[in-house]
Amino acid sequence: NNVKSISNISKKINSEFYIVIYPWPETLEYGEKYFSWQKFGEDLCQYTDCTKLINSFPRFNEIKNKFQYWKKEIYILEDIHFNEKGHRLLSEIIYNESFK
């Protein structure tokens, strides 16, 4: 409901409203068998009538499939937070999906 409220406010001020989803390391490693963030994001975007869902899962999965030590490529080791490369990748995805 809070996200719906934010979406409504953005409409009132004639602003775009994007929802961005990105995977945690465990999600990439174990998948979305029990809970799908991608499905949740799609449903939430539809419910809130967002401008666009920016789903970064495909690009992060590319990294996972390309590098044997993929966690080291995009995350701080033993942590759920992105390292510099992970932040850069997410910012590029957001930029490309929002402004191009």
Backbone as a printed PyTorch tensor [residue, N CA C, xyz], in Angstrom:
tensor([[[  0.8090,  -1.2020,   0.0000],
         [  0.0000,   0.0000,   0.0000],
         [  0.8530,   1.2660,   0.0000]],

        [[  1.9790,   1.2210,   0.6950],
         [  2.8700,   2.3880,   0.7060],
         [  3.4390,   2.6610,  -0.6780]],

        [[  3.7840,   1.6010,  -1.3920],
         [  4.3230,   1.7770,  -2.7420],
         [  3.2390,   2.3410,  -3.6570]],

        [[  2.0100,   1.8860,  -3.4800],
         [  0.8840,   2.4240,  -4.2520],
         [  0.7050,   3.9120,  -3.9490]],

        [[  0.8370,   4.2920,  -2.6950],
         [  0.7260,   5.7080,  -2.3140],
         [  1.8130,   6.5400,  -2.9780]],

        [[  3.0360,   6.0240,  -2.9880],
         [  4.1330,   6.7410,  -3.6320],
         [  3.8550,   6.8860,  -5.1280]],

        [[  3.3460,   5.8340,  -5.7370],
         [  3.0050,   5.8790,  -7.1600],
         [  1.9250,   6.9310,  -7.4270]],

        [[  0.9330,   6.9850,  -6.5770],
         [ -0.1390,   7.9790,  -6.7340],
         [  0.3980,   9.4080,  -6.6000]],

        [[  1.2950,   9.6080,  -5.6620],
         [  1.9030,  10.9380,  -5.4920],
         [  2.6890,  11.3110,  -6.7480]],

        [[  3.4160,  10.3610,  -7.2940],
         [  4.1940,  10.6650,  -8.5050],
         [  3.2900,  11.0530,  -9.6720]],

        [[  2.1340,  10.4240,  -9.7630],
         [  1.1780,  10.7970, -10.8210],
         [  0.6540,  12.2200, -10.6160]],

        [[  0.3730,  12.5610,  -9.3600],
         [ -0.1490,  13.9030,  -9.0580],
         [  0.8350,  14.9940,  -9.4430]],

        [[  2.1230,  14.7040,  -9.3340],
         [  3.1230,  15.7230,  -9.6770],
         [  3.6920,  15.4860, -11.0780]],

        [[  3.0180,  14.6320, -11.8380],
         [  3.4010,  14.3500, -13.2250],
         [  4.8350,  13.8330, -13.3260]],

        [[  5.1490,  12.8670, -12.4720],
         [  6.4830,  12.2850, -12.4250],
         [  6.4180,  10.8060, -12.7920]],

        [[  7.4940,  10.3110, -13.3380],
         [  7.5760,   8.8880, -13.6280],
         [  7.8970,   8.1320, -12.3420]],

        [[  7.4680,   6.8720, -12.2860],
         [  7.7020,   6.0440, -11.1050],
         [  8.2310,   4.6880, -11.5520]],

        [[  9.4800,   4.4190, -11.2130],
         [ 10.1360,   3.1700, -11.5870],
         [ 10.3140,   2.2890, -10.3570]],

        [[ 10.2320,   1.0000, -10.5850],
         [ 10.5780,   0.0210,  -9.5590],
         [ 11.7850,  -0.7390, -10.0860]],

        [[ 12.8160,  -0.8390,  -9.2510],
         [ 14.0480,  -1.5250,  -9.6310],
         [ 14.2070,  -2.7500,  -8.7450]],

        [[ 14.4710,  -3.8930,  -9.3800],
         [ 14.7560,  -5.0990,  -8.5970],
         [ 16.1400,  -5.6160,  -8.9850]],

        [[ 16.8390,  -6.1350,  -7.9870],
         [ 18.1730,  -6.6900,  -8.2080],
         [ 18.3500,  -7.8840,  -7.2720]],

        [[ 19.1740,  -8.8340,  -7.6780],
         [ 19.3150, -10.0530,  -6.8860],
         [ 20.3580,  -9.9440,  -5.7760]],

        [[ 20.0740, -10.6070,  -4.6850],
         [ 21.0700, -10.8330,  -3.6550],
         [ 21.8780, -12.0550,  -4.0780]],

        [[ 23.0590, -12.2350,  -3.5290],
         [ 23.8790, -13.3850,  -3.9360],
         [ 23.1530, -14.7260,  -3.7760]],

        [[ 22.4180, -14.8830,  -2.6910],
         [ 21.7230, -16.1430,  -2.4460],
         [ 20.6450, -16.4100,  -3.4940]],

        [[ 20.0260, -15.3530,  -3.9820],
         [ 19.0020, -15.5130,  -5.0070],
         [ 19.6310, -16.0180,  -6.2930]],

        [[ 20.7790, -15.4720,  -6.6610],
         [ 21.4660, -15.9540,  -7.8550],
         [ 21.9570, -17.3830,  -7.6710]],

        [[ 22.4230, -17.6950,  -6.4780],
         [ 22.9860, -19.0130,  -6.2270],
         [ 21.9140, -20.0990,  -6.1510]],

        [[ 20.8170, -19.8230,  -5.4630],
         [ 19.8170, -20.8620,  -5.2130],
         [ 18.5500, -20.7280,  -6.0480]],

        [[ 18.3820, -19.6170,  -6.7490],
         [ 17.2160, -19.4500,  -7.5990],
         [ 16.0120, -18.8830,  -6.8680]],

        [[ 14.8830, -18.9440,  -7.5380],
         [ 13.6500, -18.3460,  -7.0200],
         [ 12.5330, -19.3850,  -6.8870]],

        [[ 12.9080, -20.5740,  -6.5140],
         [ 11.9350, -21.6580,  -6.3990],
         [ 10.8360, -21.3500,  -5.3770]],

        [[ 11.2180, -20.7940,  -4.2440],
         [ 10.2480, -20.5600,  -3.1810],
         [  9.6650, -19.1520,  -3.1850]],

        [[ 10.4200, -18.2050,  -3.7000],
         [  9.9150, -16.8410,  -3.8090],
         [ 10.5940, -16.1760,  -4.9940]],

        [[  9.8180, -15.6640,  -5.9080],
         [ 10.3640, -15.0270,  -7.0980],
         [ 10.2800, -13.5070,  -6.9690]],

        [[ 11.4410, -12.8860,  -6.8160],
         [ 11.4770, -11.4270,  -6.7790],
         [ 11.0460, -10.8470,  -8.1180]],

        [[ 11.3340, -11.5580,  -9.1930],
         [ 10.9630, -11.0620, -10.5170],
         [  9.4450, -11.0510, -10.6850]],

        [[  8.7880, -12.1070, -10.2700],
         [  7.3230, -12.1580, -10.3340],
         [  6.7250, -11.1140,  -9.3900]],

        [[  7.2850, -11.0120,  -8.1890],
         [  6.8200, -10.0170,  -7.2290],
         [  6.9470,  -8.6160,  -7.8130]],

        [[  8.0890,  -8.3240,  -8.4400],
         [  8.3020,  -7.0130,  -9.0510],
         [  7.3080,  -6.7280, -10.1580]],

        [[  7.0450,  -7.7210, -11.0030],
         [  6.0500,  -7.5580, -12.0690],
         [  4.6720,  -7.2660, -11.4990]],

        [[  4.2900,  -8.0500, -10.4980],
         [  2.9730,  -7.8600,  -9.8710],
         [  2.8760,  -6.4970,  -9.1900]],

        [[  3.9310,  -6.1020,  -8.4910],
         [  3.9360,  -4.8110,  -7.7960],
         [  3.8580,  -3.6590,  -8.7880]],

        [[  4.5890,  -3.7680,  -9.8780],
         [  4.5450,  -2.7180, -10.8950],
         [  3.1400,  -2.6180, -11.4910]],

        [[  2.5410,  -3.7560, -11.7420],
         [  1.1750,  -3.7450, -12.2910],
         [  0.1940,  -3.1590, -11.2740]],

        [[  0.3160,  -3.5460, -10.0160],
         [ -0.5740,  -3.0650,  -8.9630],
         [ -0.4430,  -1.5530,  -8.7590]],

        [[  0.7740,  -1.0580,  -8.8330],
         [  1.0080,   0.3610,  -8.5760],
         [  0.9510,   1.1980,  -9.8420]],

        [[  0.7980,   0.5310, -10.9750],
         [  0.7850,   1.2170, -12.2710],
         [  2.0810,   2.0190, -12.4560]],

        [[  3.1980,   1.3620, -12.1700],
         [  4.4910,   2.0420, -12.2850],
         [  4.8030,   2.3240, -13.7520]],

        [[  5.6850,   3.2700, -13.9630],
         [  6.1070,   3.6140, -15.3150],
         [  6.8080,   2.4310, -15.9670]],

        [[  7.6820,   1.7920, -15.1810],
         [  8.4350,   0.6640, -15.7190],
         [  9.0900,  -0.1120, -14.5860]],

        [[  9.1240,  -1.4230, -14.7450],
         [  9.9040,  -2.2720, -13.8540],
         [ 11.2830,  -2.4210, -14.4800]],

        [[ 12.3030,  -2.0880, -13.7300],
         [ 13.6680,  -2.2810, -14.1860],
         [ 14.1990,  -3.5270, -13.4960]],

        [[ 14.2890,  -4.5970, -14.2550],
         [ 14.6830,  -5.8970, -13.7330],
         [ 16.1430,  -6.1470, -14.0960]],

        [[ 17.0220,  -6.1130, -13.1210],
         [ 18.4480,  -6.3130, -13.3740],
         [ 18.8740,  -7.7760, -13.2750]],

        [[ 17.9440,  -8.6650, -12.9520],
         [ 18.2850, -10.0790, -12.8100],
         [ 18.9780, -10.6610, -14.0390]],

        [[ 18.4890, -10.4140, -15.2500],
         [ 19.1600, -11.0240, -16.4120],
         [ 20.6350, -10.6450, -16.5330]],

        [[ 20.9620,  -9.3870, -16.3190],
         [ 22.3650,  -8.9670, -16.4380],
         [ 23.2330,  -9.5700, -15.3340]],

        [[ 22.6880,  -9.6540, -14.1200],
         [ 23.4610, -10.2560, -13.0380],
         [ 23.6210, -11.7630, -13.2500]],

        [[ 22.6200, -12.3920, -13.8380],
         [ 22.7550, -13.8080, -14.1800],
         [ 23.8210, -14.0250, -15.2470]],

        [[ 23.9630, -13.0770, -16.1640],
         [ 25.0310, -13.1600, -17.1690],
         [ 26.3970, -13.1900, -16.4840]],

        [[ 26.5680, -12.3250, -15.4880],
         [ 27.8320, -12.2970, -14.7330],
         [ 28.0430, -13.6400, -14.0480]],

        [[ 26.9940, -14.1580, -13.4290],
         [ 27.0990, -15.4420, -12.7300],
         [ 27.5180, -16.5500, -13.6950]],

        [[ 26.9430, -16.5460, -14.8810],
         [ 27.2470, -17.6000, -15.8460],
         [ 28.6020, -17.4130, -16.5250]],

        [[ 29.1140, -16.2050, -16.5280],
         [ 30.3680, -15.9060, -17.2200],
         [ 31.6060, -16.1550, -16.3510]],

        [[ 31.4930, -15.8850, -15.0670],
         [ 32.6500, -15.9520, -14.1820],
         [ 32.5000, -17.0690, -13.1550]],

        [[ 33.5360, -17.8630, -13.0070],
         [ 33.5140, -18.9350, -12.0190],
         [ 33.3520, -18.3650, -10.6050]],

        [[ 34.0650, -17.2790, -10.3350],
         [ 33.9880, -16.6360,  -9.0200],
         [ 33.1370, -15.3690,  -9.1240]],

        [[ 31.8990, -15.5590,  -9.5310],
         [ 30.9950, -14.4470,  -9.8340],
         [ 30.6810, -13.5870,  -8.6200]],

        [[ 30.6300, -14.1740,  -7.4300],
         [ 30.3300, -13.3620,  -6.2450],
         [ 31.4010, -12.2970,  -6.0540]],

        [[ 32.6450, -12.6840,  -6.2720],
         [ 33.7650, -11.7530,  -6.1390],
         [ 33.6760, -10.6390,  -7.1810]],

        [[ 33.0880, -10.9200,  -8.3190],
         [ 32.9760,  -9.9370,  -9.3930],
         [ 32.0370,  -8.7770,  -9.0350]],

        [[ 30.9370,  -9.0790,  -8.3120],
         [ 29.8930,  -8.0580,  -8.1390],
         [ 29.4950,  -7.7790,  -6.6920]],

        [[ 29.8970,  -8.6270,  -5.7640],
         [ 29.5150,  -8.4480,  -4.3630],
         [ 30.7420,  -8.3430,  -3.4670]],

        [[ 30.5570,  -7.7210,  -2.3250],
         [ 31.5590,  -7.7680,  -1.2730],
         [ 31.5150,  -9.1930,  -0.7330]],

        [[ 32.6700,  -9.8140,  -0.6150],
         [ 32.6950, -11.2100,  -0.1740],
         [ 32.0740, -11.3770,   1.2110]],

        [[ 31.3210, -12.4470,   1.3660],
         [ 30.6470, -12.7610,   2.6260],
         [ 29.6640, -11.6730,   3.0340]],

        [[ 29.0820, -10.9860,   2.0570],
         [ 28.1710,  -9.8780,   2.3250],
         [ 27.1210,  -9.8640,   1.2170]],

        [[ 26.0000,  -9.2080,   1.4610],
         [ 24.9550,  -9.1040,   0.4430],
         [ 25.0750,  -7.8270,  -0.3800]],

        [[ 26.0090,  -6.9630,  -0.0230],
         [ 26.1290,  -5.6640,  -0.6840],
         [ 27.0240,  -5.7540,  -1.9110]],

        [[ 26.7210,  -4.8950,  -2.8850],
         [ 27.5300,  -4.8310,  -4.0960],
         [ 28.8930,  -4.2340,  -3.8030]],

        [[ 29.8740,  -4.6710,  -4.5680],
         [ 31.1580,  -3.9860,  -4.5710],
         [ 31.0820,  -2.8980,  -5.6450]],

        [[ 32.2000,  -2.2520,  -5.9390],
         [ 32.1850,  -1.1480,  -6.9050],
         [ 31.6720,  -1.5990,  -8.2730]],

        [[ 32.1020,  -2.7540,  -8.7240],
         [ 31.6720,  -3.2490, -10.0320],
         [ 30.1700,  -3.5540, -10.0460]],

        [[ 29.6650,  -4.1130,  -8.9720],
         [ 28.2320,  -4.3950,  -8.8770],
         [ 27.4000,  -3.1270,  -8.8940]],

        [[ 27.8640,  -2.1120,  -8.1540],
         [ 27.1700,  -0.8190,  -8.1570],
         [ 27.1930,  -0.1890,  -9.5410]],

        [[ 28.3250,  -0.2700, -10.2030],
         [ 28.4500,   0.2970, -11.5420],
         [ 27.4870,  -0.4030, -12.5080]],

        [[ 27.4420,  -1.7190, -12.4390],
         [ 26.5540,  -2.4890, -13.3020],
         [ 25.0990,  -2.0900, -13.0680]],

        [[ 24.6790,  -2.0280, -11.8050],
         [ 23.2990,  -1.6540, -11.5120],
         [ 22.9950,  -0.2340, -11.9800]],

        [[ 23.9250,   0.6810, -11.7820],
         [ 23.6790,   2.0590, -12.2170],
         [ 23.5660,   2.1430, -13.7380]],

        [[ 24.3610,   1.3720, -14.4620],
         [ 24.2600,   1.3460, -15.9240],
         [ 22.9170,   0.7960, -16.3810]],

        [[ 22.4530,  -0.2520, -15.7110],
         [ 21.1480,  -0.8410, -16.0450],
         [ 20.0410,   0.1940, -15.8330]],

        [[ 20.0620,   0.8560, -14.6900],
         [ 19.0420,   1.8530, -14.3830],
         [ 19.0930,   2.9960, -15.3890]],

        [[ 20.2760,   3.4790, -15.6780],
         [ 20.4310,   4.5710, -16.6370],
         [ 19.8850,   4.1620, -18.0110]],

        [[ 20.3260,   3.0090, -18.4930],
         [ 19.9060,   2.5620, -19.8200],
         [ 18.3980,   2.3050, -19.9100]],

        [[ 17.8120,   1.8050, -18.8600],
         [ 16.3800,   1.5080, -18.8680],
         [ 15.5270,   2.7500, -18.6400]],

        [[ 16.1110,   3.7710, -18.0400],
         [ 15.3470,   4.9810, -17.7240],
         [ 15.4930,   6.0840, -18.7520]],

        [[ 16.6900,   6.2280, -19.2970],
         [ 16.9680,   7.4100, -20.1020],
         [ 17.3000,   7.1350, -21.5620]],

        [[ 17.3360,   5.8890, -21.9600],
         [ 17.6520,   5.5950, -23.3620],
         [ 16.4840,   4.9600, -24.0620]]])
